[in-house]
Amino acid sequence: MVNPSGMVFDLNLFVAIRSGDKPCNNEEQLSPVPIHVVTSACQLPAEFLEPSPENQLVIGFDCEGVDLCRHGTLCIMQLAFPDAIYLVDAIEGGEMLVKACKPALESSYITKVIHDCKRDSEALYFQFGIKLHNVVDTQIAYSLIKEQEGQKRVPDDYISFVGLLADPEYCGIYCISGTYCFHCSL
């Protein structure tokens, strides 16, 4: 659950990295990553707010909203750092908070990894004047890999993020007894 006070809390969801096809057990789980609900820019890491060539970052990025596109409503921006996750509350923090993220979202020093960024990019550009830069889109990467493997590209060919994670060919996730695990044949 999300703590409205913005304090760090444990979701009790543990993800274990696995090698091979062996099932996970609870003893091999990783420590939980803290989740911060952000309503003010001062709650975000300084290295995110002030991108620099000396401190380049790679983050996971996603947006959620109501009818997310140029006319919809951006509600949450999710920023996944190696040591923490930040849920940027665009409703509570408003335009000032979203625009405080603009230098980072437009920076070439921060790589944003996202799945299918079309609607997110459209919402950020038309609602806040933010042009995403230095993006790795896993939907496009998946399509390019499939094309290189000889599969014909279909105009509406789409794989959901969950579908991509579940694909064992691409280090998919599977579920055993309610525990989420990674499995990788690399």
KABEL-V210596 format. One record per residue. SS is DSSP state (2 for helix, 1 for strand, 0 for the rest). PHI is phi in whole degrees, 0 to 359 (NA if undefined). OMEGA is omega in radians with two decimals (* if undefined). Layout:
# KABEL-V210596
ss->SS phi->PHI omega->OMEGA
ss->SS phi->PHI omega->OMEGA
This chain:
# KABEL-V210596
ss->0 phi->NA omega->3.13
ss->0 phi->269 omega->3.13
ss->0 phi->270 omega->-3.07
ss->0 phi->299 omega->-3.13
ss->0 phi->283 omega->3.13
ss->0 phi->85 omega->-3.14
ss->0 phi->283 omega->3.11
ss->0 phi->288 omega->3.10
ss->1 phi->209 omega->-3.09
ss->0 phi->258 omega->3.12
ss->0 phi->278 omega->-3.06
ss->0 phi->59 omega->3.04
ss->0 phi->246 omega->-3.09
ss->0 phi->252 omega->3.11
ss->0 phi->242 omega->-3.14
ss->1 phi->248 omega->3.10
ss->0 phi->273 omega->-3.06
ss->0 phi->238 omega->3.04
ss->0 phi->235 omega->-3.11
ss->1 phi->88 omega->-3.04
ss->0 phi->257 omega->-3.12
ss->0 phi->289 omega->3.10
ss->0 phi->293 omega->3.13
ss->0 phi->279 omega->2.95
ss->0 phi->231 omega->-3.02
ss->2 phi->298 omega->-3.12
ss->2 phi->291 omega->-3.07
ss->2 phi->261 omega->-3.09
ss->0 phi->284 omega->3.09
ss->0 phi->277 omega->3.08
ss->0 phi->293 omega->3.10
ss->0 phi->292 omega->3.10
ss->0 phi->263 omega->3.14
ss->1 phi->293 omega->3.12
ss->1 phi->243 omega->-3.12
ss->1 phi->247 omega->3.00
ss->1 phi->269 omega->-3.01
ss->1 phi->252 omega->3.07
ss->0 phi->240 omega->3.14
ss->0 phi->216 omega->-3.10
ss->2 phi->302 omega->-3.12
ss->2 phi->295 omega->3.12
ss->2 phi->273 omega->-3.14
ss->0 phi->266 omega->3.12
ss->0 phi->298 omega->-3.14
ss->2 phi->300 omega->-3.13
ss->2 phi->294 omega->3.04
ss->2 phi->279 omega->-3.09
ss->2 phi->290 omega->-3.11
ss->0 phi->234 omega->-3.09
ss->0 phi->298 omega->3.13
ss->0 phi->211 omega->3.12
ss->2 phi->294 omega->3.14
ss->2 phi->283 omega->-3.06
ss->2 phi->228 omega->-3.12
ss->0 phi->289 omega->-3.08
ss->1 phi->233 omega->2.93
ss->1 phi->235 omega->-3.13
ss->1 phi->231 omega->2.93
ss->1 phi->277 omega->-3.06
ss->1 phi->217 omega->3.06
ss->1 phi->201 omega->3.08
ss->1 phi->240 omega->3.05
ss->1 phi->232 omega->3.13
ss->1 phi->187 omega->3.09
ss->1 phi->263 omega->-3.10
ss->0 phi->48 omega->-3.04
ss->0 phi->300 omega->3.08
ss->0 phi->184 omega->-3.08
ss->0 phi->296 omega->-3.09
ss->0 phi->250 omega->-3.11
ss->0 phi->280 omega->-3.13
ss->1 phi->239 omega->3.04
ss->1 phi->283 omega->-3.13
ss->1 phi->251 omega->-3.06
ss->1 phi->222 omega->2.91
ss->1 phi->250 omega->-3.14
ss->1 phi->257 omega->3.14
ss->1 phi->241 omega->-3.11
ss->1 phi->253 omega->3.06
ss->0 phi->260 omega->3.14
ss->0 phi->301 omega->-3.05
ss->0 phi->250 omega->-3.12
ss->1 phi->192 omega->3.06
ss->1 phi->241 omega->3.14
ss->1 phi->243 omega->3.06
ss->1 phi->259 omega->-3.08
ss->1 phi->276 omega->-3.08
ss->1 phi->278 omega->-3.09
ss->2 phi->287 omega->3.10
ss->2 phi->284 omega->-3.12
ss->2 phi->291 omega->-3.10
ss->2 phi->281 omega->3.07
ss->2 phi->70 omega->-3.09
ss->2 phi->301 omega->-3.12
ss->2 phi->299 omega->3.14
ss->2 phi->293 omega->-3.13
ss->2 phi->298 omega->-3.14
ss->2 phi->291 omega->3.04
ss->2 phi->294 omega->3.12
ss->0 phi->275 omega->-3.06
ss->2 phi->305 omega->-3.14
ss->2 phi->303 omega->-3.14
ss->2 phi->289 omega->-3.10
ss->2 phi->291 omega->3.12
ss->0 phi->263 omega->-3.04
ss->0 phi->283 omega->3.01
ss->0 phi->276 omega->3.13
ss->0 phi->271 omega->3.10
ss->1 phi->240 omega->3.09
ss->1 phi->274 omega->3.14
ss->1 phi->255 omega->3.10
ss->1 phi->262 omega->-3.02
ss->1 phi->214 omega->3.07
ss->0 phi->253 omega->3.09
ss->0 phi->59 omega->-3.00
ss->0 phi->275 omega->-3.03
ss->2 phi->306 omega->-3.09
ss->2 phi->289 omega->3.09
ss->2 phi->298 omega->-3.13
ss->2 phi->298 omega->3.14
ss->2 phi->298 omega->-3.14
ss->2 phi->297 omega->-3.12
ss->2 phi->296 omega->-3.11
ss->2 phi->289 omega->-3.04
ss->2 phi->283 omega->-3.13
ss->2 phi->266 omega->-3.02
ss->2 phi->229 omega->3.14
ss->0 phi->70 omega->-3.12
ss->0 phi->261 omega->3.08
ss->0 phi->256 omega->3.12
ss->0 phi->302 omega->3.13
ss->0 phi->223 omega->3.13
ss->0 phi->60 omega->-3.10
ss->1 phi->252 omega->2.95
ss->1 phi->250 omega->-3.11
ss->1 phi->262 omega->-3.08
ss->2 phi->292 omega->3.06
ss->2 phi->295 omega->3.13
ss->2 phi->292 omega->3.12
ss->2 phi->300 omega->3.11
ss->2 phi->300 omega->3.14
ss->2 phi->298 omega->3.13
ss->2 phi->294 omega->3.11
ss->2 phi->297 omega->3.13
ss->2 phi->299 omega->3.12
ss->2 phi->295 omega->3.11
ss->2 phi->294 omega->3.10
ss->0 phi->279 omega->3.07
ss->0 phi->99 omega->3.11
ss->0 phi->281 omega->3.11
ss->0 phi->288 omega->-3.14
ss->0 phi->278 omega->3.09
ss->0 phi->257 omega->-3.05
ss->0 phi->308 omega->-3.10
ss->0 phi->259 omega->3.13
ss->0 phi->294 omega->-3.07
ss->0 phi->216 omega->2.98
ss->0 phi->239 omega->3.11
ss->0 phi->289 omega->3.12
ss->2 phi->298 omega->3.11
ss->2 phi->297 omega->3.10
ss->2 phi->298 omega->3.11
ss->2 phi->296 omega->3.13
ss->2 phi->295 omega->-3.12
ss->2 phi->279 omega->-3.10
ss->0 phi->284 omega->-3.09
ss->2 phi->297 omega->3.10
ss->2 phi->292 omega->-3.12
ss->2 phi->242 omega->3.06
ss->0 phi->59 omega->-3.02
ss->0 phi->288 omega->3.07
ss->1 phi->261 omega->2.99
ss->1 phi->224 omega->-3.05
ss->1 phi->242 omega->3.06
ss->1 phi->234 omega->3.09
ss->0 phi->51 omega->3.09
ss->0 phi->78 omega->3.12
ss->1 phi->256 omega->-3.13
ss->1 phi->274 omega->-3.07
ss->1 phi->226 omega->2.98
ss->1 phi->262 omega->3.09
ss->0 phi->221 omega->-3.06
ss->1 phi->219 omega->-3.14
ss->0 phi->265 omega->-3.14
ss->0 phi->287 omega->*
